[in-house]
Amino acid sequence: MAKKQLTGEKLKKRAIELNVSLSGLGFESGQPYDEYTLQQRVMVAEHSRRERNLWVIAVISAVASVFSAMAAWLAVSCK
């Protein structure tokens, strides 16, 4: 199921939360800004944040696997 795209002030607020650059979108000129490009930037920033969190989980999982293998090796070798 696709996530609904933010628009208007909600989109701008989310972009600011994610530290997404607003330059080059028309905010400075006071004219209507390029909402599509800002949506793309927000989606990329959210994706990047998810990947960063998953990387940490993967490292923790790998460390746990090493400890599990060491415990199994010790259990077998002490018999």
JOBELTA-V290432 format. One record per residue. N is the residue number from 1. RES is the residue in one letter. PSI is psi in whole degrees, -180 to 180 (NA if undefined). NEAR is the number of other C-alpha atoms within 8 Angstrom. D_LAST is the distance of its C-alpha to the last C-alpha in Angstrom with 2 decimals. Layout:
# JOBELTA-V290432
n->N res->RES psi->PSI near->NEAR d_last->D_LAST
n->N res->RES psi->PSI near->NEAR d_last->D_LAST
This chain:
# JOBELTA-V290432
n->1 res->M psi->127 near->2 d_last->52.59
n->2 res->A psi->142 near->3 d_last->54.35
n->3 res->K psi->137 near->4 d_last->54.68
n->4 res->K psi->134 near->4 d_last->58.31
n->5 res->Q psi->137 near->5 d_last->59.71
n->6 res->L psi->153 near->7 d_last->61.05
n->7 res->T psi->166 near->9 d_last->64.71
n->8 res->G psi->-138 near->7 d_last->67.24
n->9 res->E psi->-34 near->6 d_last->66.37
n->10 res->K psi->-40 near->8 d_last->62.90
n->11 res->L psi->-46 near->11 d_last->62.08
n->12 res->K psi->-41 near->10 d_last->63.52
n->13 res->K psi->-42 near->8 d_last->61.65
n->14 res->R psi->-39 near->9 d_last->58.29
n->15 res->A psi->-41 near->14 d_last->59.04
n->16 res->I psi->-39 near->8 d_last->59.71
n->17 res->E psi->-38 near->7 d_last->56.45
n->18 res->L psi->3 near->9 d_last->54.53
n->19 res->N psi->39 near->6 d_last->56.66
n->20 res->V psi->138 near->10 d_last->58.08
n->21 res->S psi->133 near->5 d_last->61.09
n->22 res->L psi->3 near->8 d_last->64.37
n->23 res->S psi->148 near->7 d_last->66.40
n->24 res->G psi->12 near->5 d_last->68.37
n->25 res->L psi->-5 near->10 d_last->68.54
n->26 res->G psi->6 near->11 d_last->72.03
n->27 res->F psi->-34 near->11 d_last->71.26
n->28 res->E psi->-35 near->6 d_last->73.39
n->29 res->S psi->-12 near->5 d_last->76.47
n->30 res->G psi->-1 near->6 d_last->76.56
n->31 res->Q psi->169 near->7 d_last->76.73
n->32 res->P psi->135 near->6 d_last->74.36
n->33 res->Y psi->166 near->7 d_last->70.99
n->34 res->D psi->89 near->8 d_last->68.83
n->35 res->E psi->-38 near->9 d_last->66.60
n->36 res->Y psi->-46 near->6 d_last->64.82
n->37 res->T psi->-40 near->8 d_last->63.64
n->38 res->L psi->-38 near->13 d_last->62.49
n->39 res->Q psi->-42 near->12 d_last->60.53
n->40 res->Q psi->-43 near->8 d_last->58.82
n->41 res->R psi->-40 near->10 d_last->57.96
n->42 res->V psi->-43 near->12 d_last->56.53
n->43 res->M psi->-41 near->8 d_last->54.42
n->44 res->V psi->-42 near->8 d_last->53.02
n->45 res->A psi->-41 near->10 d_last->52.27
n->46 res->E psi->-41 near->9 d_last->50.48
n->47 res->H psi->-43 near->8 d_last->48.44
n->48 res->S psi->-41 near->8 d_last->47.51
n->49 res->R psi->-43 near->8 d_last->46.44
n->50 res->R psi->-44 near->8 d_last->44.18
n->51 res->E psi->-40 near->8 d_last->42.59
n->52 res->R psi->-41 near->8 d_last->41.95
n->53 res->N psi->-39 near->8 d_last->40.20
n->54 res->L psi->-32 near->8 d_last->38.07
n->55 res->W psi->-43 near->8 d_last->37.03
n->56 res->V psi->-43 near->8 d_last->35.63
n->57 res->I psi->-40 near->8 d_last->33.67
n->58 res->A psi->-40 near->8 d_last->32.28
n->59 res->V psi->-44 near->8 d_last->31.10
n->60 res->I psi->-42 near->8 d_last->29.41
n->61 res->S psi->-41 near->8 d_last->27.68
n->62 res->A psi->-41 near->8 d_last->26.49
n->63 res->V psi->-42 near->8 d_last->25.09
n->64 res->A psi->-38 near->8 d_last->23.27
n->65 res->S psi->-39 near->8 d_last->21.78
n->66 res->V psi->-46 near->8 d_last->20.55
n->67 res->F psi->-39 near->8 d_last->18.86
n->68 res->S psi->-42 near->8 d_last->17.29
n->69 res->A psi->-39 near->8 d_last->16.00
n->70 res->M psi->-41 near->8 d_last->14.63
n->71 res->A psi->-41 near->8 d_last->12.84
n->72 res->A psi->-42 near->8 d_last->11.35
n->73 res->W psi->-44 near->8 d_last->10.42
n->74 res->L psi->-41 near->8 d_last->8.79
n->75 res->A psi->-41 near->8 d_last->6.84
n->76 res->V psi->-39 near->7 d_last->5.74
n->77 res->S psi->-21 near->6 d_last->5.58
n->78 res->C psi->-3 near->5 d_last->3.81
n->79 res->K psi->NA near->4 d_last->0.00
